[in-house]
């Protein structure tokens, strides 16, 4: 069976590797990008079933990426996964078409995997 | 206790970071004062210098100029207030983000570690660490919510909320913390209608605070019981602990900002005195209430009431 492919954009190495490991052990195929430019490059070359996106990123921030994704890849679902909890960020992300907005520190790994399964189970 | 106007002005001046004479409210009051005084003087001049209307005209012109200047200061100070507020928001967002990131690292990796084969002793240490990490998460959250309380009313989204599911979810999340103190968590459902009209995110903050406090201030090997029931059109969530309780002298102040009862400081060093204050303000905004009964050395019962729907 073909695995669902996820692009996980996160600049913090340890967080990136930890969640990647958790997702892969749940039978997802995961590619990672550590900054905005690399993420956009991957998005131009490959097709993903879901994008997990941080907001504070080097070069291009997550909300800018989300805007571009929605312009070019309208159907790919995006979950914002960040430690920013300001209502303005949440509203902006949802207005731009994010499927969900999760504050990382509030969720256990298995809960994040569940949220991913909710979208591309 | 009601605050005097001077106290309110001082507080706002501190909060917005501008001197009191630049507060928009103060300046608008000044404009009204100049306007009324100007009208009265114009009236007096018109009566007494009717032969020379130029005097009255000159005065009206001066008055208009003063009002224009004050209006300009109002606009400028409002801009400063907005800028200060935005800076404060950005600062809080950034600081909380910087703290949350390493905490998330620890939290997620402890979870992975917990999935490995550990000895009983190792499991106990991991549970202790996980409990501490959750404490840091809730401390940061408390400060973020505290800083945003003044605008939280604008952000309320009332929904029909299943309180049984919500409370059970919180109890599930607290399981590790409870087991680190060997406390039994008990849930009693005496409700016919589990639904309340409330903001789901905000009520979760409130119930997290109440249940976490019950665990924090419980003695080891005791029990925390959460019961939900209906009473007079309301849904009541009753949280009982058998811990240090609250001494009589501290009881009137426990919902005050930054207040911590003496026994609370002794039993748990990491509280901030913010959780109950935030909870009370949020509940008031959601037409709910919070109150308690407590006996020093025996424990406390906290009641949260919400309108059923």
Interface residues (C-beta under 8 A of the other chain):
Chain A: X12 X14 X15 X18 X19 X21 X22 X56 X82 X83 X84 X85 X86 X87 X88 X89 X103 X104 X105 X106 X108 X109 X110
Chain B: X89 X92 X93 X96 X97 X100 X101 X103 X104 X105 X107 X108 X109 X111 X112 X137 X140 X141 X144 X148 X155
